[in-house]
């Protein structure tokens, strides 16, 4: 794990205390962060990364992404349709029924009740009831690799230049042209723009 405290000018290595590869990270503030990875690994820091401690996920699937809406409520997404949710900062994680069996590659929170996730088979999942139920749509046959939300709007990207624009907290979507056929691996939105990379 690497951390910067000066906007990326310098980076310092931190001990994760796990041998599993880490695949995703999310922070609530400058002190609290979670990282997830292979074999159901979840680690958490509450002191800016000086110490990382393992949390029990209850699963063995690779965990690909994590997203938090504040300090307590968050989701983890992983292989074999895995979705986990916590309401206590990760002290306990509960598995939720995603309705898919494919790898879920990315998850993004709108708030503590609304979240969106995307899967390698082109499926888009959303919840509006804190994950008690997930609605599944399939806007594309291309693998979707990342999703980001800003307010009620968002973007997902994936293989062969796939771009899916989201609105109404993920309830509505439309496929857009990226102008590229290269795989896109991640996307971020700002107030007036954004970037997709691959």
Secondary structure as UniProt FT lines:
FT   STRAND          2..3
FT   TURN            7..8
FT   STRAND          12..13
FT   STRAND          22..27
FT   STRAND          33..37
FT   HELIX           38..40
FT   STRAND          42..45
FT   TURN            48..49
FT   STRAND          53..55
FT   STRAND          63..69
FT   TURN            70..72
FT   STRAND          73..78
FT   TURN            79..81
FT   STRAND          82..86
FT   TURN            89..90
FT   STRAND          94..96
FT   STRAND          104..109
FT   STRAND          115..119
FT   TURN            120..121
FT   STRAND          124..127
FT   TURN            130..131
FT   STRAND          135..137
FT   STRAND          144..150
FT   TURN            151..152
FT   STRAND          153..158
FT   HELIX           159..161
FT   STRAND          163..167
FT   HELIX           168..170
FT   STRAND          172..176
FT   STRAND          186..189
FT   STRAND          194..197
//
